[in-house]
Amino acid sequence: MEKSKHISTLKFISDAGDSYKYEIFQDYIDSGYYAVISAQQDFDTEKYGRCAVWVEINSYLRLAPSHPDACEQECKAHFANSVKS
């Protein structure tokens, strides 16, 4: 049984050139929204050489708004204030 519904994904690039993504979900239990934040990292593999993978860095960023568009704006503000700098 699923406990959340994927709403949208936002991708950002920091001033340093690092890639981040915010995946927004709606929790079925309380109808609230949250984001899962991941950073892209390069890893060396034996079989495929160097590969880019997404590494989860925050599995539950609670979002205050009750509307998906407002949640996207909150994620953009979080990136600008936290990750970008």
DAPE-V713073 format. One record per backbone hydrogen bond with DSSP energy under -1.0 kcal/mol. NH is the residue of the N-H (numbers start at 0). CO is the residue of the C=O. Records with the same first field share a line. If there is no record, write none. Layout:
NH = CO ; CO
//
This chain:
4 = 25
6 = 23
7 = 23
9 = 21
11 = 19
13 = 17
16 = 13
19 = 11
20 = 37
21 = 9
22 = 35
23 = 7
24 = 33
25 = 4
26 = 31
27 = 2
30 = 26
33 = 24
34 = 60
35 = 22
36 = 57
37 = 20
38 = 54
39 = 18
40 = 52
42 = 50
44 = 48
48 = 44
50 = 42
52 = 40
54 = 38
56 = 36
57 = 36
60 = 34
62 = 32
70 = 66
71 = 67
72 = 68
73 = 69
74 = 70
75 = 71
76 = 72
77 = 73
78 = 74
79 = 75
80 = 76
81 = 77
83 = 78
//
